[in-house]
Amino acid sequence: MELIVRLKDEQKAAMKAKDKPRLGTIRLIMAAIKQLEVDGQKTLNDDEILAVLTKMVKQRRDSIAQYQSAGRNDLADVEQAEISVLEEFMPQPLTDEEVTALVKEAVASSGASSMQDMGKVMAVLKPQVQGRADMGKISQLVKANLG
């Protein structure tokens, strides 16, 4: 529950500093977490909160692509600022070398030999890379290693 405490502390700090953009983003995070807690009638742990943050970053990256293609760089900049705040609460991202090593290790440990075994490999990898690497890139690397 360390992450929720950190979020609440950062929310208080942003209020005191009158940092409206940061406060707004933190409030969005807290609202998303609270919504999932109410829907599931349980308190989220750090891994589940990390999944929420990962989803929010992905949504914003998709929005940035759409805004840029529409020529709305002002809105893309707002989304990028939100990503910066979101990433502060996520673990350190993995380097390409670390990701490649983890994929090779997962393929070997799961005994995967063909594309039918991709689900096994992804099941091994997901807990290790959650919030630290793009799952789309991970999927491509697994396909390359199995294909």
Residue pairs with C-beta under 8 A, 6 or more apart in sequence:
1 43
1 45
1 46
2 46
3 46
3 49
3 50
3 89
4 33
4 44
4 46
4 49
6 89
7 26
7 29
7 30
7 33
7 49
7 89
8 30
10 22
10 26
10 88
10 89
11 23
11 26
11 27
11 30
14 22
14 23
14 26
15 23
21 78
21 81
21 82
21 85
22 85
25 81
25 82
25 85
25 86
26 85
28 56
28 82
29 52
29 53
29 56
29 86
29 89
32 52
32 56
33 44
33 49
33 52
36 44
36 48
36 52
37 43
37 44
44 52
47 127
47 130
50 90
50 91
50 130
50 131
51 130
51 131
53 86
53 89
53 90
53 131
54 90
54 130
54 131
56 82
56 86
57 83
57 86
57 87
57 90
60 79
60 80
60 82
60 83
60 86
61 79
61 83
63 75
63 76
63 79
64 76
64 79
64 80
64 83
67 73
67 75
67 76
67 79
68 76
90 131
90 132
91 131
91 132
92 132
93 132
93 133
94 102
94 129
94 132
94 133
99 129
99 133
99 137
99 138
99 141
100 141
102 125
102 128
102 129
103 121
103 125
103 138
103 141
103 142
103 145
104 145
106 112
106 121
106 124
106 125
106 128
106 142
107 121
107 142
107 145
107 146
109 124
110 117
110 120
110 121
110 123
110 124
111 117
111 120
112 118
112 120
112 121
112 146
113 146
114 146
115 143
115 146
115 147
117 146
118 139
118 142
118 143
118 146
121 142
121 146
122 138
122 139
122 142
125 138
125 142
126 135
129 135
129 138
